[in-house]
Amino acid sequence: MSLRFIGIDPNTGQGESPTVWVDENRGELVIQGWKPDAATEAECARFEVPGHAVGIPDHEQVVRVPARMVPILRKACDVAERAQLR
């Protein structure tokens, strides 16, 4: 695995460190965020997409990141997209 650090929440404090990396070999984003509360997780689990099972599979997890990290996520998307083009 080849993780490239992209950015961390600019308002990071003690115990608060939402972070974004890109796995350049796989062209994937790796996101560290806050665990959602039960209400958020339940709402996500109810979301329906045609052709997909409802719920969050056991091998997946919902995380929260602050909206102020949108520029970091955009940068990560650009890096991941370029990795796919190699």
Secondary structure, 3 states (H helix, E strand, C coil): CCEEEEEECCCCECCECCEEEEECCCCEEEEECECCCHHHHHHHHHCCCCCCCCCCCCCCCCCECCHHHHHHHHHHHHHHHHHHHC
